[in-house]
Amino acid sequence: MGKTSLRQLTAAAAICAGLGQPVAAGSPEGQILHAELLPGWQTEDGTYMAGLRLNLAPGWKTYWRAPGDAGIPPRFDWSGSQNLVGVQVHWPAPKVFISNGMRTIGYDSQVVLPVELTPAKPGEPIALRAHMELGVCHDICMPMDLRLDSALPTEGRGWQQEPIRAALDARPVSAEQAHVGQVRCEVEPIADGLRLTAKIDMPTLGPDEAAVFELPDPSIWVSEAQTARQGMRVVARADLVPVTGQPFALDRSSVRITVLGEERAVDIRGCAGN
């Protein structure tokens, strides 16, 4: 892609989406991203479930919440909304991409992100005004701004709700559902932080399994995990480097591990010590 196309893409990188109103961004040669906020339903807990559908042009991808070293993490700002006290994005299981020897984690083609909204005053409308920063990549990588402005709740019809329900079903399964056994973490200090090794007793998820570590503190850099299978055990190792560049106390119960495979993905919350 030439310099002219890059400038055109960058100029078109700010887009807005309202409820049920698809929008697009890209160069005159072709759109690279279509976004649409899908109406959903009110849950039994009093929250409202909606969905953000992203359609990407062939060859383009966007990223999961933990995108890998070469990816661009998505960022959300919901502070402009009214009657909103909580938001939870329910991430469908992502894919693993290898390009130029680097691993990234995300989605291509199309993804629906279910978004669960908690109102401050249940039963009253939510004025959703949000700002989302996305990274999209092909031969080049670039940021995009997505702005959401909608009045909720609006009950969607069945055909509008189905993509949201399918995306919820596509989330990583729990450790219990995947018949995960013992999960133990070994921690050792390194010059600028910690090295974390997780040993996870679990059935195989197919070839090319990959583990991803996440911590509550986003300022701690987490390296790509080296993952290997030893019989009925997955062994994954990563370095954790805080901004201080020194070893630190790690709460093992706060570690989140996602094991990705061709057949499914597994979400593991916390691990025991030595």
C-alpha positions, 0 to 999 in steps of 0.5 A, a space after each residue: 500500500 502506497 503513501 497516498 493510500 496510507 494518508 487517506 486511511 489515516 484521514 478516515 480513521 475517525 468513525 461514528 456509530 449509532 444504534 442500528 446505523 452502519 458506518 464505514 471507514 477506509 480509502 476510496 479504493 475500498 472500505 476497511 471497516 464497517 461498524 454497527 451497534 446491534 440492539 439487544 435485550 434487558 437481562 434478568 439482572 437489570 443490565 442491558 446487552 448490546 453488541 458492537 459488530 465490526 466487519 473488516 475488509 479481506 486481509 485486515 484484522 483487529 485485536 483482542 484485549 491482550 493483543 500480543 507484543 505487535 498488536 494494538 490493545 483496544 481502549 474504551 472510554 465510557 465517561 461521556 455516557 449518562 445513567 451508566 455505572 458499569 460496562 463489561 465487554 464479553 470477548 469471543 475467543 480470538 485467533 492467533 496470527 503469526 506474521 514475520 515471526 511475531 504473534 498477535 491475537 485478534 479477529 479477522 473478517 467479522 467479530 461481534 463484541 457483546 457489551 453489557 451495560 449496567 444502569 445507575 437507575 434501573 428501568 431508566 434509559 441509558 444515553 450511551 456516548 463512548 469512545 473506542 480506540 481500535 488497531 487495524 492491520 494489514 501490511 500496515 497497522 493504524 489506529 482508528 477512533 470509533 464513537 458510539 452515540 445511542 439511546 438505550 435500551 431498544 429491544 432488538 428483533 430476533 435476527 438482530 439479537 442472534 449475532 450477540 447470542 452467538 458471540 456470547 456462546 463463542 467466549 472461552 469456556 471456564 476451567 471447570 467446563 474444560 475439565 482443567 485440573 490443578 493449576 500451579 504457578 512458579 515465580 522466580 525473580 529476574 533482573 527487571 521483574 519476574 518470570 512466571 511459569 504456569 503448569 496446567 493439567 488439562 485435556 488437549 485443545 488440538 495442535 498449536 496451543 498458545 497461552 496468554 497471561 493477563 494481570 490486573 495492572 496494565 502497566 506491567 509488561 507481559 511477554 509472549 508466553 512460551 507454551 508447550 504440552 507435556 502429556 496432559 499438562 500445558 506448561 507456559 512461561 512468560 516474563 513480567 516487567 513492571 515500570 520500576 524494572 525490579 522484582 515485585 510481589 505477585 498475587 497468583 490469584 489475580 493471574 488470568 490465563 487463557 489457553 487458545 487452541 484450534 478447537 476452543 479456548 479456556 479461561 483460567 482465573 488464578 493459580 496456586 503457589 509452589 
